[in-house]
Amino acid sequence: MVCRWVLESAADALQAFPGQGQMKPEQAELTLLRREGLQLKGGVEHLKKAAVYFVKGAL
């Protein structure tokens, strides 16, 4: 395990130990995209409910 840490530190000194408040840029982007995806899903569900409400009101 220590050997792996040494190799990671040598390969990418600034981002060798993410998780201490430092995410790699790829991980940060993935987290952002996942969060946006969840927001979009919530918006779609809200629109579906609104569409059902308006269809019922039109009948």
C-alpha positions, 0 to 999 in steps of 0.5 A, spaced: 500 500 500 505 504 501 509 503 495 502 505 491 502 511 494 509 513 493 508 511 485 502 515 485 505 521 488 511 521 483 506 520 477 502 526 479 504 530 485 499 535 486 493 530 485 496 524 488 492 523 494 485 526 492 479 525 497 482 530 502 478 535 499 482 535 492 478 531 487 482 530 480 478 534 475 475 528 471 472 526 478 469 533 479 466 534 472 463 527 473 460 529 480 458 535 476 454 532 471 451 527 475 448 532 479 446 536 473 443 529 471 439 528 477 436 535 477 434 534 470 430 528 472 427 531 477 425 537 472 422 531 467 418 528 473 415 535 475 413 536 468 410 529 467 406 531 473 404 538 471 402 535 464 397 530 467 394 535 472 393 540 465 390 534 461 385 532 467 383 539 467 381 540 460 377 534 460 
